[in-house]
C-alpha cells in the first residue's frame, strides 16, 4: 500500500510527478525570499532533481520546483497489516516454494530457473546453451542448430537466466528487419520480457515526447533493432554515443548482452557480451 504526503521529499525517496515515478537525486533550496518568488506562497521553494525508475524512462532526469509542481507527491510505504489468522498449509507450502525459487544464487550452477519461468515446452537439447552460459564468466556462445530446432527459444532462455541471476539487465537484439516483430512477440509471450523495437517510428515518437536530442538507445533496458537500421548514419552515430569513448573504462558495460540473429550478416561486434544466433 502507498500513501501520499505533501511534505518536501528527502534525497533517495520515491515520488510521483507528472503521473510517473522518480527517485529524488538532489534538493536545492532557493536563495531568494518567498515573497520574491511567489507572493501567495508562504514558504521557500526547492528545486528537485529527479531520476526515472520506470523501464521506458531509463536514464531520464527531470527538474521541478516542488512547491508549485501540480500533483507532485511523496510515495511512502506503510507498515504491513497485523496477522489475524493462519494460512492453510497448502498455501504456506506454495509460498515457501516461491521463496526458494526466487532466492537462486549466482554461484549455484545446478539450479536453472528459466525453463520453469517460461511458457514453453523444452526439449532436452535446448538446455545445453543455458547450462554452458551460466558456467562462463563472460557469456560467448554460438548457437548453430538446424532450422526449426528452436534457436530463438534457446537464446531467450539464456537471456532470462542471466536476468534472474542479476548478470544482465541491458539487452540488445540485432535481427533482420523482417524478424523484429517475431522476436518481440516471442520474448514477451514465452518469457515475459518486454522489448522495444528501435526504428524510425520510435525515434520520431521519442523526439516529439522528449525533445530532438533524445537518444533511443539509452532510454530502455531491452531493445530490438534491425541490422539495416543500425547501419544507417544517424542511428549508428547515436548508438556509438552510448558506448565508452576512447580512454573511458568499458566496465560496467553499457550493454550486458548482445544477441545477433543471422550473425553471419554482422561484420562488426559491439563492446558487449556476445551471443550470436545463426
N, C-alpha and C positions, 0 to 999 in steps of 0.2 A: 504494500500500500504506500501511497505517496501523498503528502500534504504540501500545501504551498504557503509561503510566508512572504511578506513584503519587505523584510529586513534586508540590509545590504549583505550580499553573499561574501564568503571568505574564499581565499585562494584555494583551489582544488575542489571546490564544491560543484555539484551538478545543478545546472539551471536550465530553464526553458525560456527561450527568447525567439520570437517570430515563429512559433509552432515547431521549433526544433530544439534538440537537447545539446548543451555545450558544457564544457568544463572551464572554470574560471582560471585564467593564467596569471593575470595581473590586475591590480586595482590601483588607480592613480587618482587621489583626491584633487579637486580643483583648488588652485591657489587664489581664485577670485572670490569675493564675498557673495553670498547667496543673492543679495539684492541686485548685484550687477549681472548675475546670470539670468535670473528669472524672478520678477517681483513677487509672484504668487507662491513661490517655493519657500518653505520655511527653513529648510536645512541646506547643507552644501551638496554639491553634485560630485559624482565619481565616474571616471572613465574606466570601463571594464573591458579587458581584452579576453576574448573567448576562443576556444578551440572546439571544433565539432567532434562529437563522439559517434556520429552516425555513419553507416557504411558509404552512403552516397555523398558524404562531405569530408572524406578523409583528407586531412591537411588544411582544411579551410579555416580561416580565422575571421573574427568579427569584432569590431569595437563599437560599444554602445555607451551612451550616458544612462546609467542605471535608473536614476530617479525620474527620467522623462520618457523612458522606453515603454511603450504601451504593451501590457500583457506580460512583462518580464516577471518571472517568479523563481524562487529558490525551491529546489526539489529536496525534500528531507525524508529520510527513511524513518518509519515509526517502528516501535517495538513489536515483536511477534505476539500474537494473542496468547493468553494463558490457556494451557491444556485443560479441557473439561471432561475428556473421556479417552478410552484406549481404542486404537485401530484394531481391525480384525487381523489375525495372524497372517493371512494370505497377503493383505495389503502391506504389512510390515516387511514380509519376505520380498515383495516386489520392490519396495523402497531400498532395502539393503542391496539387492542385486543391481539396482540403478547406480547406487553409490560405488559399488565395486567396479562396474564398467566405466564409470566416469572418473575413476582415480587411476587410470593407466599411467605407469611410469615411463618416461622416455628411455629408460635403460632396460625395460622389460621387453626383450626381443621375441618372446614366445606368446605374448598377449596381443594378438592382432584384432582390432576392433572394426575396421572399415567394412568388412563383409557383413557384419551384423547390424551396421547402421545404414545399409544401402537397400534400396528396393529392387534388388536383382537376384537372380538365381546364378550362383557361382559355380563354374567348373573348376576342378582341381588345378589344372594347369594355369588358370588365371590368377592364382595366389602367388605364383613364383615371383613376379616383379615386385609386389609389395613386401614379400619376405626379404628379397635382396635389398630393397630400398632402405628398410629400417636398420639394416646391418651396415650401411655405408655412412661414414662421417659426412660425406658430401654426395648427394644422390646424383648418379650419372648413369642412366640406363638407355639402352637401345632396344625397343620392342619391335620385332620384325616378324610377327606372326602372319600367317596367310590371311587373305581377305575373308572376312566374316567370322573370325575367331575371337573378336571382342577386344581389339587393341584399345578402343576408347574406354571400355569398362576397366581394363587393367590400369590405364592412366588415371582414371577417376578414383580408383581405389587407392593408388599411391598418393594422390593429392589429398584425399580425405584423411588417410592415415597420418600424413605429415601434419595436417592441420590439427588433428586430435592430439598429437604428441607435441604440439606447440613448436614444431620445427619449420612451419611455413605459414605465412599469412598473405603476403602479396604474391599473387599468381598471375602469370601471363600465358595465354594460349594463342599460338600463331597457327592459323589453318588456311587452306584455300578458301576463297570468298564464298563458294557455294556450300561450304560446310559450317559456316559460322552459327546459323540458327540451330542446326542439328546438334552441335557441341553444346550450345547454351541450354537447349531443352533437355539434353541427356544429363548434363551436370545438375540441373535443377530437379528433374523428375526422379532420377535414380540415386542421387547423392545428397540432395538438399542444399546444393551450393549455388548461390546466385551470382552469375557472371554478367557483366555489362559488355556489350559489343561496341568497340570503339570504331566508329566510322564517321563519315561526313555528317550524317544526321545527328549523332551525339555531339559532335563539335559545334554544330550550329545551335543546338539546344542549350549547351553549356554557355556559349557566348551570349545568348540572349538573357540567360538567367544570372550569370555571374561575371560578365564582362568579357571584353575582347582578348584579354591577356590570360584567360584561363587555360590550363594545361590538362587535358582529359586523362593523361597517363598518371597523374598524381592524385586523382580525386576518388578512385575506387580501389578496393583491395583485390578484386578478382576481375580480370579483363580478358576479353577475346577480341582478336583482330585478324584481318586477312593479310596474307603475305603481300599482295599487290598494294593494299592501302598503306602498310608500314613502309614500303619502298618509296612512297611519294615524298617530295621535298619537305613540305610543311609538317606532316605527321612524323617523319623521321627526325626532323630538327627538334620538335617538341619532345619526342621520345628521348633523344640524346640529352636534353636538358635535365631529365630525371636521373641520369646516370652520373657517377662521380667523374668530375673533370680531372685532367692531368694533375697529379700531385696530391689529390684528395684520397683519403682512405676508402677502400672498397667495402669495408665492414663497418657497420652492418649493411648487408646488401640491400639495394633498392627493390629488387625482386627476389623473392625466396625460391621460386620455382618457375621454370620456363618449360612449357610443353609445345613441341613442334610436330604438327601433323604434316605428312608428306615431307619429311625432313630432308629428303634428297633435293628438294627445291630451294632450301635455305642455304645460302652460301656463307652467311656470317652468323656468328654467335653473339649473344648478349651476355654481359657480365652478370650471370645468374646461374643457379643450378640448372643443369641441362637434363631434360627428359625427352629425347626425340621419339616421335611415334611415326613409323613409316606407313 
